[in-house]
């Protein structure tokens, strides 16, 4: 394989490129499983290291925020300095920070290590699809991305179960720590095999870095999310509201700087002209809102089952299986069968189906209270999983369908970034949607199971409202499925898209984090 263009070297490299694919897919699996593993282990983490509720929010939100902020820059670094080089640096850093997470002695160290881990994932993950793009010709990518999607579905199913088993087994008396330490042997093997089998490639024409834009966005998001997450435990002090209000003019400064950088060198962090495309702007709104919905649901769901109902991590993990399996099955059907026939209606149906599952869950939780059983949760969870699969699998292609080819890389990076920002924002809102209800309850008069059930159903109404917004925004998406047939440039070879200046990093469907 040529390091400059990334074109295939012929039959001799066939075995090498399939081994390279296995390495990058394993890296993606690590990232996906790591997040779902952490969710199921949060109550155990809180109990073992004495973490506050805001600290456990930051354990997940810190990762998502760092990952989101670094994604676009991580992709550009790979285009400039080499995808293989950045992939290996990211994997090495991800492995090292996994060790730091597993060895954390307190909440502060764990949160800091998780933020660093998210930053390392932002270096590693964007290279995956770029490496696949330059390694396989257009005629083979359909099969490759099919394998990629199946692996993601497998990760969404296995993550909670792996986390539950590792937590429940309490290996060597380490409690929850093996959920992070298990990454070490996989990461080391990935580094050795990646160094040997992944070939180097760079984009022939690249966009410049926008470090000032990254700094402005980072500070603005922290000014918004930090008081939102910490404010409840601090008694909602005045400085928190001042900080959140001050983030708005800082975002205005960010937008003006991005416009100026576009005029100066054409390399902004965010290509603002994309928002003039109605379907793209609405799609970003869908991604952001759906990320908020997911961030709220998955954290409060875990806390409800383990802290409220008193279930073990394994019990909670097994309870979630109907959701994961239904999501994986419906995701495959939506892309391969339903969307080509019905287009946008499939995504809207997904929002309504998931909303129906949420409303059914609210009814069951209120009906059975703290005496609810796993089998009673199976139906609403399966319905919600079907709805999720109908949305997350086809949404990216739908959002990108009207984006000009030269902006495909920027647009796809922005889609994934927005989803992660939504997750971080949703995790921050848990302070209001869930913990605010827990704080207001009187445990002397009301059993904790009932308190957590009330907080859970209250949070689910937030989820239902978010899904209604998602449904409405989807009316702006294209009616019909995008044409995925390869064009002339793609047919010419695997490097065809790179001439636009930024290699495609279209995010594959991910389970909610």
C-alpha positions in Angstrom: 0.0 0.0 0.0 1.3 3.4 -0.9 1.7 5.6 2.2 0.8 8.7 0.3 -2.3 7.8 -1.5 -3.4 4.8 0.4 -4.1 2.7 -2.7 -4.1 -1.1 -2.4 -0.8 -2.8 -3.2 -2.4 -5.9 -4.8 -2.9 -9.5 -3.9 0.3 -9.7 -1.8 -1.3 -7.3 0.8 -4.6 -9.1 1.0 -3.9 -11.0 4.2 -2.4 -7.9 5.8 -5.3 -5.7 5.1 -7.8 -8.2 6.6 -5.7 -8.4 9.7 -5.5 -4.6 9.8 -9.3 -4.6 9.6 -9.5 -6.9 12.6 -7.2 -4.6 14.6 -9.2 -1.4 13.9 -12.5 -3.1 14.5 -11.2 -4.4 17.8 -10.2 -0.8 18.8 -13.8 0.4 18.0 -15.2 -2.5 20.0 -13.0 -1.5 22.9 -14.3 2.0 22.8 -18.0 0.9 22.6 -17.8 -1.8 25.2 -15.8 0.4 27.6 -18.7 2.9 27.8 -21.5 0.4 28.3 -19.3 -1.5 30.8 -18.9 1.6 32.9 -22.6 2.4 33.0 -23.5 -0.9 34.6 -20.7 -0.7 37.1 -21.4 2.9 38.3 -23.2 1.9 41.5 -20.4 -0.4 42.5 -17.9 2.4 41.8 -19.8 4.9 43.9 -19.9 2.5 46.8 -16.3 1.5 46.7 -14.6 4.9 46.4 -17.2 7.0 48.1 -18.0 9.0 45.0 -20.8 11.6 45.1 -23.6 11.6 42.6 -22.1 14.5 40.7 -18.8 12.6 40.5 -20.4 9.5 38.9 -22.0 11.8 36.4 -18.6 13.1 35.5 -17.2 9.6 35.2 -19.4 9.2 32.1 -19.9 12.8 31.0 -16.1 13.6 31.2 -15.3 10.9 28.8 -18.1 11.9 26.4 -17.1 15.6 26.5 -13.4 15.0 25.9 -14.2 12.5 23.1 -16.6 15.0 21.4 -14.3 17.9 21.6 -11.3 16.0 20.3 -12.9 14.0 17.4 -12.6 16.5 14.6 -9.1 17.5 15.6 -8.0 13.9 16.0 -9.2 13.1 12.5 -7.3 16.0 11.0 -4.1 15.0 12.9 -4.4 11.6 11.3 -4.7 13.2 7.9 -1.7 15.4 8.5 0.7 13.1 10.4 -0.5 9.6 9.3 -3.6 7.6 10.3 -1.5 4.6 11.5 0.7 6.8 13.7 -2.3 8.6 15.3 -4.2 5.3 15.7 -1.3 3.7 17.5 -0.8 6.8 19.7 -4.5 6.8 20.5 -4.6 3.1 21.3 -1.4 3.3 23.5 -3.0 6.3 25.3 -6.3 4.5 25.7 -4.6 1.5 27.2 -2.5 3.5 29.6 -5.5 5.6 30.8 -7.5 2.4 31.2 -4.8 1.3 33.7 -5.1 4.7 35.4 -8.9 4.2 35.7 -8.5 0.8 37.1 -5.9 2.0 39.7 -7.8 5.1 40.7 -7.7 5.7 44.4 -10.5 8.2 44.6 -13.3 9.9 42.6 -11.0 12.8 41.5 -8.4 10.5 40.0 -11.0 8.4 38.3 -12.8 11.4 36.7 -9.4 12.8 35.5 -8.4 9.5 34.0 -11.7 9.1 32.2 -11.3 12.6 30.7 -7.9 11.6 29.5 -9.3 8.3 28.2 -11.9 10.1 26.2 -9.2 12.3 24.7 -7.2 9.3 23.7 -10.3 7.7 22.1 -10.7 10.9 20.1 -7.3 10.3 18.6 -7.9 6.6 17.9 -11.5 6.3 16.7 -11.5 8.8 13.8 -8.7 6.9 12.2 -10.7 3.7 12.0 -13.0 4.5 9.0 -10.2 6.4 7.3 -8.0 3.4 7.5 -10.8 1.2 6.1 -11.4 3.7 3.4 -7.9 3.7 2.1 -7.4 0.0 2.6 -10.4 -1.4 0.7 -11.7 -0.5 -2.7 -15.3 0.7 -3.1 -16.5 -2.7 -4.3 -15.4 -4.4 -1.0 -16.5 -1.6 1.4 -20.1 -2.9 1.5 -19.0 -6.2 3.0 -16.5 -4.5 5.3 -19.1 -2.0 6.7 -21.6 -4.9 7.1 -19.0 -6.6 9.3 -18.4 -3.3 11.1 -22.1 -2.8 11.8 -22.4 -6.4 13.1 -19.4 -5.8 15.4 -21.1 -2.7 16.8 -24.3 -4.6 17.4 -22.3 -7.3 19.2 -20.6 -4.6 21.3 -23.9 -3.1 22.3 -25.1 -6.5 23.5 -21.9 -7.7 25.1 -20.9 -4.5 26.9 -23.4 -4.5 29.7 -23.0 -8.3 30.2 -19.2 -8.1 30.4 -19.4 -5.2 32.8 -22.0 -7.0 35.0 -20.0 -10.3 35.1 -16.6 -8.5 35.8 -18.3 -6.5 38.6 -20.2 -9.5 40.0 -17.2 -11.9 40.0 -15.0 -9.4 42.0 -11.9 -10.9 40.5 -8.9 -10.9 42.9 -11.0 -8.7 45.3 -10.7 -5.8 42.8 -14.4 -5.0 42.8 -15.2 -2.9 39.7 -11.6 -2.3 38.6 -11.3 -5.2 36.1 -13.8 -3.4 33.8 -10.9 -1.0 32.9 -8.0 -3.4 33.5 -9.4 -5.9 30.9 -8.5 -3.3 28.2 -4.7 -3.8 28.9 -4.0 -7.1 27.2 -6.4 -6.3 24.3 -4.7 -2.9 23.9 -1.2 -4.3 24.0 -2.1 -7.0 21.4 -3.7 -4.3 19.3 -0.6 -2.1 19.4 1.7 -5.0 18.3 -0.6 -6.2 15.5 -1.4 -2.7 14.4 2.2 -1.7 14.1 2.9 -4.8 12.0 -0.2 -5.0 9.7 -1.7 -1.5 9.3 -0.1 0.5 6.5 0.5 4.2 6.8 -1.6 6.7 4.9 -2.1 10.5 4.8 -4.5 12.7 3.0 -2.8 14.4 0.0 -4.5 17.7 0.8 -5.4 18.4 4.4 -7.2 21.1 6.4 -5.3 23.0 9.1 -5.8 22.6 12.8 -8.1 25.0 14.6 -6.7 24.9 18.1 -8.2 28.3 19.1 -11.6 27.0 18.0 -11.1 23.9 20.1 -10.2 26.1 23.1 -13.2 28.4 22.8 -15.6 25.4 22.4 -14.0 23.6 25.3 -14.2 26.5 27.7 -17.8 27.4 26.7 -19.0 23.8 27.1 -17.3 23.5 30.5 -18.9 26.8 31.6 -22.2 25.3 30.7 -21.9 21.7 31.9 -19.8 22.1 35.1 -22.4 24.2 37.0 -25.2 22.1 35.6 -23.6 18.9 37.0 -22.1 20.3 40.2 -24.8 22.9 41.0 -27.2 20.6 42.8 -24.7 19.4 45.4 -23.4 23.0 45.9 -27.0 24.2 46.5 -27.3 25.9 43.1 -25.0 28.9 43.9 -25.1 32.2 42.0 -21.8 31.5 40.3 -23.3 28.6 38.6 -26.0 30.6 36.9 -23.5 33.3 36.0 -21.2 30.7 34.4 -24.0 29.2 32.4 -25.2 32.6 31.2 -21.6 33.7 30.3 -21.2 30.6 28.1 -23.7 32.0 25.6 -21.6 35.1 24.6 -18.5 32.8 24.5 -20.4 30.6 21.9 -21.1 33.7 19.9 -17.4 34.5 19.9 -16.7 31.0 18.8 -19.1 31.3 15.8 -17.6 34.6 14.8 -14.1 33.2 15.0 -15.1 30.2 12.9 -16.5 32.5 10.2 -13.2 34.5 10.2 -11.1 31.3 10.0 -13.2 30.1 7.1 -12.5 33.3 5.2 -8.8 33.2 6.2 -7.7 29.6 5.4 -10.8 27.5 4.9 -10.0 25.2 7.9 -12.6 25.9 10.6 -13.3 23.4 13.4 -17.0 23.6 12.4 -18.0 24.3 8.8 -20.9 26.7 9.5 -22.1 26.8 5.9 -23.4 23.3 6.4 -26.1 24.6 8.6 -27.7 26.4 5.6 -28.7 22.9 4.4 -32.1 22.3 6.1 -31.8 18.5 6.3 -28.3 18.7 7.8 -29.3 21.4 10.4 -32.3 19.3 11.4 -30.2 16.1 11.4 -27.7 17.8 13.8 -30.7 18.7 16.0 -31.8 15.1 15.9 -28.4 13.9 16.9 -28.0 16.4 19.7 -31.5 15.8 21.1 -31.2 12.0 20.8 -27.9 12.2 22.6 -29.5 14.1 25.5 -32.3 11.5 25.7 -29.7 8.7 25.7 -27.5 10.3 28.3 -30.4 10.8 30.7 -32.0 7.3 30.2 -29.0 5.0 30.5 -27.6 6.6 33.7 -30.9 6.9 35.5 -31.9 3.4 34.4 -28.8 1.9 36.0 -29.2 3.8 39.2 -32.9 2.9 39.4 -32.3 -0.8 39.1 -29.3 -1.1 41.3 -29.7 1.6 44.0 -33.5 1.9 43.9 -34.6 -1.7 43.4 -31.5 -3.2 45.0 -30.6 -5.4 42.1 -27.1 -6.7 41.5 -25.0 -5.6 38.5 -25.6 -9.0 36.9 -29.3 -8.9 37.5 -29.4 -5.4 35.9 -27.3 -6.5 33.0 -29.5 -9.5 32.2 -32.6 -7.3 32.4 -31.2 -5.1 29.6 -30.7 -7.9 27.2 -34.1 -7.5 25.4 -33.2 -3.9 24.7 -29.8 -4.7 23.2 -31.0 -7.6 21.1 -34.0 -5.8 19.8 -31.8 -2.8 18.9 -29.3 -4.9 17.0 -32.0 -6.8 15.0 -34.0 -3.7 14.1 -30.8 -1.8 13.1 -30.0 -4.4 10.5 -33.5 -4.5 9.2 -33.8 -0.7 9.0 -30.7 -0.2 6.8 -31.0 -3.3 4.6 -34.8 -3.6 4.1 -37.0 -0.8 5.5 -35.2 2.5 4.7 -34.7 1.7 1.0 -38.5 1.2 0.7 -39.9 3.9 3.1 -37.1 6.4 3.6 -37.7 9.0 6.3 -40.8 7.3 7.6 -38.7 4.6 9.1 -36.8 7.0 11.3 -40.0 8.7 12.4 -41.5 5.4 13.2 -38.5 4.6 15.3 -39.0 7.8 17.3 -42.7 7.0 17.9 -41.9 3.3 18.7 -39.3 4.3 21.3 -41.7 6.9 22.7 -44.4 4.2 23.1 -41.9 2.0 24.9 -41.0 4.8 27.3 -44.6 5.5 28.0 -45.2 1.8 28.6 -42.2 1.8 31.0 -43.6 4.7 32.9 -46.9 3.0 33.3 -45.3 -0.3 34.5 -43.0 1.5 36.9 -45.9 3.4 38.5 -48.1 0.3 38.5 -45.7 -2.1 40.1 -43.5 0.3 42.1 -40.5 -1.2 43.9 -42.0 -4.7 43.4 -41.5 -4.7 39.6 -39.7 -7.7 38.1 -37.3 -8.1 35.2 -39.8 -10.0 33.1 -42.2 -7.1 33.4 -39.6 -4.7 32.1 -38.9 -6.9 29.1 -41.7 -5.6 26.8 -41.1 -1.9 27.2 -37.3 -2.4 26.9 -37.7 -4.5 23.7 -40.0 -1.9 22.2 -37.5 0.9 23.1 -34.7 -1.2 21.5 -36.6 -1.6 18.3 -37.2 2.1 18.1 -33.5 2.9 18.8 -32.4 0.5 16.1 -34.7 2.1 13.5 -33.1 5.5 14.3 -29.4 5.1 15.0 -28.5 2.8 12.0 -29.8 5.0 9.1 -29.6 8.5 10.6 -26.1 9.3 9.4 -26.7 8.5 5.7 -30.0 10.5 5.9 -28.3 13.6 7.4 -25.4 13.5 4.9 -27.6 12.8 1.8 -27.7 16.5 0.8 -24.3 17.6 1.9 -21.8 18.5 -0.9 -19.2 15.9 -1.5 -16.3 18.2 -0.6 -17.7 18.7 2.9 -18.6 15.1 3.6 -15.6 14.6 6.0 -16.4 17.7 8.0 -20.1 16.9 8.1 -19.7 13.3 9.3 -17.2 14.3 12.0 -19.6 17.0 13.2 -22.5 14.5 13.4 -20.6 12.2 15.8 -19.3 15.2 17.7 -22.8 16.5 18.2 -24.1 13.1 19.4 -21.4 12.9 22.0 -22.1 16.5 23.2 -25.7 15.6 23.5 -24.7 12.6 25.7 -22.6 14.9 27.9 -25.4 17.4 28.2 -28.0 14.7 29.0 -25.7 13.3 31.8 -25.6 16.9 33.2 -29.3 17.2 33.1 -29.6 14.1 35.3 -29.0 16.5 38.2 -32.4 18.1 37.6 -34.4 15.3 36.0 -33.5 12.6 38.5 -31.4 13.6 41.5 -33.5 16.7 42.1 -36.5 14.4 42.8 -34.3 12.1 45.0 -33.2 15.1 47.1 -36.7 16.4 47.6 -38.0 13.0 49.0 -38.1 12.3 52.7 -36.6 8.8 53.3 -38.2 8.7 56.7 -41.7 8.7 55.2 -41.0 7.0 51.8 -38.9 3.8 51.1 -35.9 4.4 48.9 -37.3 2.0 46.3 -40.3 4.2 45.9 -38.2 7.4 45.9 -36.0 6.1 43.1 -39.0 4.8 41.2 -40.6 8.3 41.3 -37.3 9.9 40.2 -37.0 7.3 37.4 -40.5 8.0 36.0 -39.9 11.7 36.3 -36.7 11.4 34.2 -38.6 9.2 31.7 -41.0 12.1 31.0 -37.9 14.1 30.0 -36.9 11.3 27.7 -40.4 11.2 26.2 -40.3 15.0 25.6 -36.9 14.7 23.9 -38.2 11.9 21.6 -41.2 14.1 20.6 -38.7 16.8 19.6 -36.7 14.2 17.6 -39.9 13.1 15.8 -40.7 16.7 14.8 -37.2 17.5 13.6 -37.2 14.4 11.4 -39.8 16.1 9.1 -36.9 18.2 7.7 -34.9 15.1 6.7 -35.0 13.9 3.1 -38.2 11.9 2.3 -36.4 9.1 0.4 -33.3 7.0 1.3 -30.0 8.4 0.0 -28.5 6.8 -3.1 -25.5 4.8 -1.8 -24.3 3.6 -5.1 -20.6 4.4 -5.6 -19.9 7.2 -8.0 -17.1 7.5 -10.5 -14.6 8.8 -8.1 -15.2 6.0 -5.7 -15.1 3.4 -8.4 -11.7 4.6 -9.4 -10.1 3.5 -6.1 -10.1 3.7 -2.4 -8.4 7.1 -2.2 -11.1 8.9 -4.3 -12.7 10.8 -1.5 -9.4 12.1 -0.1 -8.9 14.7 -2.7 -11.5 16.8 -1.1 -9.1 17.7 1.6 -10.4 15.7 4.5 -10.9 11.9 4.5 -14.4 10.6 5.3 -14.9 9.7 8.9 -18.6 8.8 8.7 -19.6 7.5 12.1 -21.1 4.1 12.1 -24.2 3.4 14.2 -23.3 3.4 17.8 -25.1 2.2 20.9 -26.1 5.0 23.1 -23.4 5.8 25.6 
